[in-house]
Amino acid sequence: MRLFVCSFLALLGACAPVQQRADLLGMAIPASAAAHSVVITPDTRWVNVTGGDTVRFVAGGSEFGWDFHVSPLVQVFDLNRVAPPGVLGRPLPVYVDPDPNYSIGGDWRAPPH
């Protein structure tokens, strides 16, 4: 019985959600260098971006910039992981669509025009 309980608990641990490494989530940039802006209000429930986007986030009286050159394995993460402490004040998922420059079927060898 004890072996069964230990095996069951180990299995539960293996099924726990995996959190991506921070270095796979992109990198901070000056807010002024971003190509897009997103205003986060109390009603904002999530944010959608595309891999490769550079975004200026504005929340309350604060702002920060983020470059979404992320790992192709990253599809969603909590924006609080990359936002300056205290800016968002709540969990906010950011959904990352694949970077079209690296999608299957596209000509990844050709530079963007």
GROMACS elastic network, one bead per residue, 0.5 to 0.9 nm:
[ bonds ]
;  ai    aj funct       b0    kb
    1     4     6  0.50932   500
    1     5     6  0.63683   500
    1     6     6  0.87422   500
    2     5     6  0.51636   500
    2     6     6  0.62224   500
    2     7     6  0.85610   500
    3     6     6  0.51846   500
    3     7     6  0.60706   500
    3     8     6  0.85192   500
    4     7     6  0.51034   500
    4     8     6  0.60469   500
    4     9     6  0.86051   500
    5     8     6  0.50526   500
    5     9     6  0.61466   500
    5    10     6  0.85497   500
    6     9     6  0.51750   500
    6    10     6  0.61417   500
    6    11     6  0.86041   500
    7    10     6  0.50949   500
    7    11     6  0.61851   500
    7    12     6  0.87373   500
    8    11     6  0.50737   500
    8    12     6  0.63489   500
    8    13     6  0.87972   500
    9    12     6  0.50752   500
    9    13     6  0.63622   500
    9    14     6  0.87655   500
   10    13     6  0.51098   500
   10    14     6  0.63674   500
   10    15     6  0.88736   500
   11    14     6  0.50628   500
   11    15     6  0.64593   500
   12    15     6  0.51555   500
   12    16     6  0.65848   500
   13    16     6  0.53602   500
   13    17     6  0.89950   500
   14    17     6  0.84708   500
   15    18     6  0.84950   500
   19    22     6  0.87543   500
   19    77     6  0.81203   500
   20    23     6  0.83716   500
   20    24     6  0.68429   500
   20    25     6  0.75894   500
   20    73     6  0.88393   500
   20    74     6  0.73608   500
   20    77     6  0.78349   500
   21    24     6  0.56109   500
   21    25     6  0.72822   500
   22    25     6  0.54768   500
   22    26     6  0.78730   500
   22    81     6  0.75926   500
   22    82     6  0.79779   500
   23    26     6  0.64975   500
   23    27     6  0.76230   500
   23    70     6  0.84387   500
   23    71     6  0.88493   500
   24    27     6  0.86465   500
   24    69     6  0.83888   500
   24    70     6  0.54372   500
   24    71     6  0.52030   500
   24    72     6  0.88417   500
   24    73     6  0.86132   500
   24    74     6  0.74230   500
   25    67     6  0.86401   500
   25    68     6  0.67953   500
   25    69     6  0.73632   500
   25    71     6  0.67595   500
   25    74     6  0.71196   500
   25    77     6  0.81898   500
   25    81     6  0.89073   500
   25    82     6  0.80298   500
   26    52     6  0.88226   500
   26    66     6  0.71068   500
   26    67     6  0.54753   500
   26    69     6  0.50152   500
   26    71     6  0.78851   500
   26    82     6  0.87634   500
   27    65     6  0.86985   500
   27    66     6  0.58610   500
   27    67     6  0.52556   500
   27    68     6  0.70334   500
   27    69     6  0.75891   500
   27    70     6  0.84805   500
   27    82     6  0.81855   500
   28    31     6  0.86790   500
   28    64     6  0.78553   500
   28    65     6  0.58766   500
   28    67     6  0.61307   500
   28    82     6  0.77205   500
   28    83     6  0.88163   500
   29    32     6  0.82382   500
   29    33     6  0.66955   500
   29    34     6  0.75040   500
   29    54     6  0.80766   500
   29    55     6  0.87650   500
   29    56     6  0.87512   500
   29    64     6  0.76662   500
   29    66     6  0.53396   500
   29    67     6  0.63171   500
   30    33     6  0.54034   500
   30    34     6  0.72676   500
   30    56     6  0.82491   500
   30    64     6  0.69024   500
   30    65     6  0.53503   500
   30    66     6  0.78215   500
   31    34     6  0.56335   500
   31    37     6  0.88311   500
   31    54     6  0.88937   500
   31    55     6  0.74301   500
   31    57     6  0.75810   500
   31    63     6  0.68356   500
   31    64     6  0.51217   500
   31    66     6  0.75005   500
   32    35     6  0.84330   500
   32    56     6  0.73276   500
   32    64     6  0.88463   500
   32    65     6  0.75232   500
   33    54     6  0.76611   500
   33    55     6  0.83907   500
   33    56     6  0.80319   500
   33    65     6  0.75202   500
   34    37     6  0.72319   500
   34    53     6  0.81321   500
   34    56     6  0.53860   500
   34    65     6  0.63268   500
   34    66     6  0.74677   500
   34    67     6  0.77570   500
   35    53     6  0.73087   500
   35    54     6  0.54596   500
   35    55     6  0.60664   500
   35    56     6  0.75716   500
   36    53     6  0.76473   500
   36    54     6  0.63659   500
   36    56     6  0.60876   500
   36    57     6  0.86508   500
   37    54     6  0.86448   500
   37    55     6  0.54884   500
   37    57     6  0.58833   500
   37    58     6  0.74312   500
   37    65     6  0.88847   500
   38    47     6  0.81614   500
   38    55     6  0.69688   500
   38    56     6  0.61847   500
   38    58     6  0.62410   500
   38    59     6  0.86952   500
   39    44     6  0.86117   500
   39    56     6  0.83714   500
   39    57     6  0.59287   500
   39    59     6  0.61341   500
   39    60     6  0.86430   500
   40    43     6  0.78609   500
   40    44     6  0.57844   500
   40    45     6  0.89202   500
   40    47     6  0.85656   500
   40    57     6  0.69866   500
   40    58     6  0.59440   500
   40    60     6  0.76854   500
   40    88     6  0.82721   500
   41    44     6  0.52772   500
   41    45     6  0.88495   500
   41    58     6  0.86754   500
   41    59     6  0.65635   500
   41    60     6  0.74836   500
   42    45     6  0.81137   500
   42    59     6  0.89783   500
   44    47     6  0.76007   500
   44    92     6  0.80856   500
   45    92     6  0.65097   500
   45    93     6  0.75649   500
   46    92     6  0.56116   500
   46    93     6  0.50461   500
   46    94     6  0.57780   500
   46    95     6  0.74797   500
   47    79     6  0.86224   500
   47    92     6  0.75556   500
   47    93     6  0.64561   500
   47    95     6  0.61682   500
   47    96     6  0.86168   500
   48    93     6  0.86603   500
   48    94     6  0.57652   500
   48    96     6  0.61584   500
   48    97     6  0.75688   500
   49    52     6  0.86620   500
   49    53     6  0.66662   500
   49    54     6  0.88961   500
   49    55     6  0.83357   500
   49    68     6  0.78656   500
   49    94     6  0.71814   500
   49    95     6  0.62092   500
   49    96     6  0.50407   500
   49    97     6  0.62354   500
   50    53     6  0.55997   500
   50    68     6  0.73349   500
   50    69     6  0.89381   500
   50    95     6  0.81303   500
   50    96     6  0.52121   500
   50    98     6  0.60357   500
   50    99     6  0.58780   500
   50   100     6  0.80359   500
   51    54     6  0.88006   500
   51    67     6  0.86084   500
   51    68     6  0.52742   500
   51    69     6  0.55532   500
   51    70     6  0.62578   500
   51    71     6  0.85914   500
   51    72     6  0.81866   500
   51    96     6  0.59220   500
   51    97     6  0.58400   500
   51    98     6  0.52074   500
   51   100     6  0.75447   500
   51   101     6  0.88849   500
   52    67     6  0.67635   500
   52    70     6  0.73010   500
   52    98     6  0.84724   500
   52    99     6  0.57312   500
   52   100     6  0.84203   500
   52   101     6  0.84001   500
   53    66     6  0.83039   500
   53    67     6  0.60909   500
   53    68     6  0.52490   500
   53    69     6  0.70571   500
   53    99     6  0.83109   500
   54    65     6  0.71899   500
   54    66     6  0.57247   500
   54    68     6  0.60192   500
   54    69     6  0.82875   500
   55    64     6  0.83485   500
   55    65     6  0.55844   500
   55    66     6  0.53850   500
   55    67     6  0.65066   500
   55    68     6  0.78398   500
   56    63     6  0.68008   500
   56    64     6  0.57460   500
   56    66     6  0.65978   500
   57    62     6  0.82810   500
   57    63     6  0.53544   500
   57    64     6  0.54125   500
   57    65     6  0.61029   500
   57    66     6  0.79114   500
   57    83     6  0.88759   500
   58    61     6  0.73200   500
   58    62     6  0.58742   500
   58    64     6  0.68680   500
   58    65     6  0.89226   500
   59    62     6  0.53975   500
   59    63     6  0.61279   500
   59    64     6  0.88016   500
   59    87     6  0.66129   500
   59    88     6  0.66505   500
   60    63     6  0.80900   500
   60    87     6  0.78029   500
   60    88     6  0.84675   500
   61    87     6  0.86632   500
   62    87     6  0.65193   500
   63    83     6  0.89753   500
   63    84     6  0.88591   500
   63    87     6  0.79878   500
   64    83     6  0.70494   500
   64    84     6  0.74768   500
   65    83     6  0.86298   500
   66    82     6  0.79613   500
   66    83     6  0.85344   500
   67    70     6  0.81665   500
   68    96     6  0.79907   500
   69    72     6  0.89106   500
   69    99     6  0.79750   500
   70    73     6  0.80443   500
   70    74     6  0.65026   500
   70    96     6  0.85116   500
   70    98     6  0.89885   500
   70    99     6  0.86367   500
   71    74     6  0.54641   500
   71    75     6  0.87770   500
   72    75     6  0.76416   500
   72    98     6  0.66617   500
   72    99     6  0.79142   500
   72   102     6  0.88308   500
   73    98     6  0.89925   500
   74    77     6  0.75453   500
   74    95     6  0.87250   500
   74    96     6  0.70008   500
   74    97     6  0.88672   500
   74    98     6  0.86347   500
   75    94     6  0.83022   500
   75    95     6  0.57946   500
   75    97     6  0.66232   500
   75    98     6  0.77612   500
   76    79     6  0.89957   500
   76    93     6  0.64977   500
   76    94     6  0.55004   500
   76    96     6  0.58243   500
   76    97     6  0.88123   500
   77    80     6  0.85649   500
   77    81     6  0.77123   500
   77    92     6  0.82743   500
   77    93     6  0.55478   500
   77    94     6  0.55971   500
   77    95     6  0.69365   500
   77    96     6  0.84015   500
   78    81     6  0.57598   500
   78    82     6  0.80528   500
   78    91     6  0.60877   500
   78    92     6  0.54129   500
   78    94     6  0.61076   500
   78    95     6  0.89671   500
   79    82     6  0.57105   500
   79    83     6  0.61172   500
   79    88     6  0.83076   500
   79    91     6  0.71678   500
   79    92     6  0.55543   500
   79    93     6  0.58469   500
   79    94     6  0.58378   500
   80    84     6  0.75500   500
   80    85     6  0.75889   500
   80    86     6  0.85283   500
   80    87     6  0.81665   500
   80    88     6  0.66836   500
   80    89     6  0.80536   500
   80    90     6  0.75431   500
   80    91     6  0.63335   500
   80    92     6  0.67953   500
   80    93     6  0.84330   500
   81    84     6  0.84083   500
   81    85     6  0.88516   500
   82    85     6  0.86346   500
   83    86     6  0.80953   500
   83    87     6  0.66378   500
   83    88     6  0.73447   500
   84    87     6  0.58701   500
   84    88     6  0.82836   500
   85    88     6  0.78075   500
   85    89     6  0.82070   500
   86    89     6  0.53165   500
   86    90     6  0.86672   500
   87    90     6  0.88492   500
   88    91     6  0.75286   500
   88    92     6  0.77879   500
   96    99     6  0.84882   500
   97   100     6  0.84818   500
   98   101     6  0.85890   500
   98   102     6  0.76913   500
   98   103     6  0.69900   500
   99   102     6  0.56957   500
   99   103     6  0.65751   500
  100   103     6  0.50995   500
  100   104     6  0.86440   500
  100   106     6  0.75516   500
  100   108     6  0.88425   500
  101   106     6  0.70340   500
  101   107     6  0.77477   500
  101   108     6  0.58085   500
  101   109     6  0.89561   500
  101   110     6  0.89360   500
  101   111     6  0.86048   500
  101   112     6  0.78459   500
  102   105     6  0.88094   500
  102   106     6  0.69971   500
  102   107     6  0.81028   500
  102   108     6  0.56510   500
  103   106     6  0.56339   500
  103   107     6  0.83493   500
  103   108     6  0.75241   500
  104   107     6  0.82144   500
  104   108     6  0.83553   500
  105   108     6  0.84477   500
  106   109     6  0.87331   500
  107   110     6  0.58240   500
  107   111     6  0.87829   500
  108   111     6  0.75601   500
  110   113     6  0.86731   500
